[in-house]
C-alpha cells in the first residue's frame, strides 16, 4: 500500500491588496510577510495520496495547510526562504 505520494504541487500567492498580508504555512506556523503587489510561491512534495493543499483566507492573512507528511518549501523571486 502506498503511503507517500510522488505528487508535486505549486501555488503562487499574490497580495493584490493595498496593505500587508501575512502567509502562514501550517503545520510549521512559519510566517511570511507580503507587501502590496508582491508574491511568494509554495511548492509541496510528498504527503498522503488523495489529499490536497488547503488555503484559508483570513482578514489580513492567508493560511496554507499542506498534506500530512508533505514537505513545503517557500520561494520569493526564485530563492528558497527559511
TASULHU-V59149 format. One record per residue. RES is the residue in one letter. PHI is phi in radians with two decimals (999 if undefined). Layout:
BEGIN
res=(RES	RES)
phi=(PHI	PHI)
END
This chain:
BEGIN
res=(X	X	X	X	X	X	X	X	X	X	X	X	X	X	X	X	X	X	X	X	X	X	X	X	X	X	X	X	X	X	X	X	X	X	X	X	X	X	X	X	X	X	X	X	X	X	X	X	X	X	X	X	X	X	X	X	X	X	X	X	X	X	X	X	X	X	X	X	X	X	X	X	X	X	X	X	X	X	X	X	X	X)
phi=(999	-1.38	-1.91	-2.08	-1.68	-1.57	-1.13	-2.14	-2.24	-2.27	-2.52	-1.88	-2.00	-1.89	-1.60	-1.70	-1.66	-1.60	-2.15	-1.19	-2.37	-1.89	-1.83	-1.93	-1.76	-1.83	-1.58	-1.29	1.12	-1.19	-2.03	-2.30	-1.51	-2.09	-1.31	-0.95	1.41	-1.84	-2.54	-2.31	-2.11	-1.98	-2.10	-2.06	-2.36	1.44	1.70	-1.24	-1.08	1.56	-1.65	-2.29	-1.13	-2.06	-2.08	-2.07	-1.59	-2.06	-1.00	-2.17	-2.62	-2.30	-1.85	-2.08	-1.88	-1.42	-1.23	-0.96	1.48	-1.49	-1.85	-1.99	-1.98	-2.08	-2.24	-2.26	0.94	1.40	-1.88	-1.23	-1.67	-1.21)
END
